[in-house]
Amino acid sequence: MKIAIASGKGGTGKTTLSVNLALALSDAQLFDCDVEEPNCSLFLDCEPKLLEDVNCLVPIIDSEKCSLCGQCSEFCRYNALAALPSKVMVFPSLCHGCGGCTLICPEGAVREEPRRIGIIEKAVVSELEFYRGLLDIGEVMAPSIIKALQAHIEEGKTAIIDSPPGTACPVIATVENMDYCILVTESTPFGFHDLKLAIDVVRQMKIPFGVVINRHGLGDARVEKYCLAEGIPLLLMIPNDRRIAKLYSEGIPFVKEMPEWKERFREMFETIKNQVDQGGSA
Amino acid sequence: MKICVTSAGEGPDSEFDPRFGRCGYFVVLDSESGALESIENKSAGASGGAGIQAAQTVAKAGIDVLLTGGVGPNAFSVLSEAGIEVKIGPSGSVSDAVRQYEEGKLQAISSPNSAPHAGMGAGQGPGKSQGRGQSRGR
């Protein structure tokens, strides 16, 4: 089973929930898909090691074969190719690696070459297999790293996937093949506003989902009221507890020091499994 | 010789637009024949690579000189490859810009004078304010 932990707003507790849930389950895989600034490892006593490079295939134009017809440049929606009367120029940093120019070239003048855009790292922390992606500085294609990262999901294991914040391409790439999505929020005006954006996304993508309220007690009851009215499962409330905040500040997942929470996370996992088995809803 | 001015609208009276990749139109004047052509800039709303596309458009139009405000590194490399001279700093209308050029008042540039994405107006960028890290410590 593949479970993504997402949120509209940043800083609501995706990583906290991902790490604690993964540690509460036995034999889980944890994936940090926030490849622009992965931070799960801050809470795991580990040093991730390089597993592989992630490459984007960019075009190389053979000027001997090129007839300067310009079809490659016309095709490229990212403007990575400029067809001039004298030559075709390539801008590799704008290329998304779709391969369309290679297919469309009538002269067979385009070949592709890999260009590194990031890496995948791995660490094993006792029972937990941890993977993270890192997008190289200056690169934009987070979704490619996320896809390469998710290729390490093993069938039969439980994959916990820490999503980037927001509702843009990296989030879509993270959640699109999930069995379930947990949306973490806090009951504040911003938290609520962005939660609704995230709900729109998962509904449109037809991914079963439920909501976890973090720092419960902070703010008001608007998220609970909304979920109740919409029939959205409220999976868990994590209280606005000073002990949890202190452990967080020390980089310690709170399930380690507050073992009663292991049981709560497992119960939540069972609730999710049941919801998925019954075909989703919400 | 073909002179191209980046502009907000069509024709000689429209306002000069200092942006290159994301201007509304390219107004091209053939100084020998006096012929005037307004070409819509289809890359004005592109999510990326607008300057590259714009440079391709003006190169295809066969221009010799470009009068604009700012040219980023990618666009500049295409313009150089196409052998187009870039002059910056006009003001007023398209015809004012051409006059300023003919009077030798505009400065030539030999390297990009603008940062990538500088011509993106508010709301056109990828926009990912992530709202992170609030209420840390006290």
Chai-1 contact restraints between the chains, C-beta under 6 A:
chainA,res_idxA,chainB,res_idxB,connection_type,confidence,min_distance_angstrom,max_distance_angstrom,comment,restraint_id
A,K9,B,G131,contact,1.0,0.0,6.0,A-B,restraint_1
A,G10,B,Q130,contact,1.0,0.0,6.0,A-B,restraint_2
A,G10,B,G131,contact,1.0,0.0,6.0,A-B,restraint_3
A,G10,B,R132,contact,1.0,0.0,6.0,A-B,restraint_4
A,G11,B,R132,contact,1.0,0.0,6.0,A-B,restraint_5
A,G11,B,G133,contact,1.0,0.0,6.0,A-B,restraint_6
A,G11,B,Q134,contact,1.0,0.0,6.0,A-B,restraint_7
A,Y78,B,G48,contact,1.0,0.0,6.0,A-B,restraint_8
A,Y78,B,G49,contact,1.0,0.0,6.0,A-B,restraint_9
A,N79,B,G49,contact,1.0,0.0,6.0,A-B,restraint_10
A,N79,B,I52,contact,1.0,0.0,6.0,A-B,restraint_11
A,N79,B,Q53,contact,1.0,0.0,6.0,A-B,restraint_12
A,A82,B,I52,contact,1.0,0.0,6.0,A-B,restraint_13
A,A82,B,Q56,contact,1.0,0.0,6.0,A-B,restraint_14
A,A82,B,V78,contact,1.0,0.0,6.0,A-B,restraint_15
A,L84,B,A59,contact,1.0,0.0,6.0,A-B,restraint_16
A,L84,B,E81,contact,1.0,0.0,6.0,A-B,restraint_17
A,L84,B,A82,contact,1.0,0.0,6.0,A-B,restraint_18
A,F91,B,N74,contact,1.0,0.0,6.0,A-B,restraint_19
A,L94,B,G48,contact,1.0,0.0,6.0,A-B,restraint_20
A,L94,B,G49,contact,1.0,0.0,6.0,A-B,restraint_21
A,P165,B,Q130,contact,1.0,0.0,6.0,A-B,restraint_22
A,G166,B,K128,contact,1.0,0.0,6.0,A-B,restraint_23
A,A168,B,K128,contact,1.0,0.0,6.0,A-B,restraint_24
